[in-house]
Amino acid sequence: MKTVLVGRGRVGRGLYKLARTGLGEWRLSSGHRPSRKMIAQADTVVLAVPDPFIRAVAGRVAPWLRKGACVLHCSGSRTHDELEACARTGARTGAMHPLASFADPNRPPNLEGVFFVSSGDERAVKAARRIARAVGAKALALPLHGPAYHALAAMIAGGTVGFVYATIPALQDMGLERREAERAAGSLVRTVAENIMHIGLPKALTGPVVRGDAATVAAHRNSLSRLSRDVAAAYDAVAPLVLQCAIAAGLSEADIRRMREALRGA
């Protein structure tokens, strides 16, 4: 099997580093100037280019595709309809979105257990499944691709980073060096993610809210209001969601009432 990744950005280079030894022959091509020779020899072509350019790049490579080739794109917010030009040539088309965060192309994430969400033609979905397995990921074939699905993925990934980002200056004010604070926060997030993966929700929730410790929550809010307005606002914004999770975990009616009072500042 010959697979060509089109796009030298974070996703394209990251997948190439992870998959080139796991599934047949792999090539990496520029998204700006795709290699006609590589495309013409490929069984599967993966477009790892920014969303606004998928349709244009698909139109460019479509005439070069070999008969029966599969073409996939890696966007979570677009369906495989973006590859219409390739489909008109007889190619099997699909979308393959890795539910993972690719921040550094030189240090791709560990994809063990990560889901690759795929949809489209049956053969394209099978190609996506082979690629997922080659990088240690799991394949999930469902037609989820679109703005709503992508927004949820962005909330989880970007929301986590944004929330941690808000806490770092406050940790620095307490005496931690910035990279020390970032590593400490990152290791905490890693353990939370492992809990969600292994024991699920709401069991993964820990802390004073799920324990019904309203006094500690009130102390949190008082201390943060003096420490940082931004962090205090972030705490108040996320606390109701934490409380909903705690309720799902079985928080008593009395504890729910006290917690709501603490969150209102009563």
Secondary structure, DSSP 8 states (H G I E B T S, - for coil): -EEEEE--SHHHHHHHHHHTTTSSEEEEE-SSS--HHHHHH-SEEEE-S-GGGHHHHHHHHGGG--TT-EEEE--SSS-GGGGHHHHTTT-EEEEEEE-S----TTS----TT-EEEEEESHHHHHHHHHHHHHTT-EEEE----SHHHHHHHHHHHHHHHHHHHHHHHHHHHTT--HHHHHHHHHHHHHHHHHHHHHH-TTTT--SHHHHT-HHHHHHHHHHHHHH-HHHHHHHHHHHHHHHHHHHHTT--HHHHHHHHHHHHT-
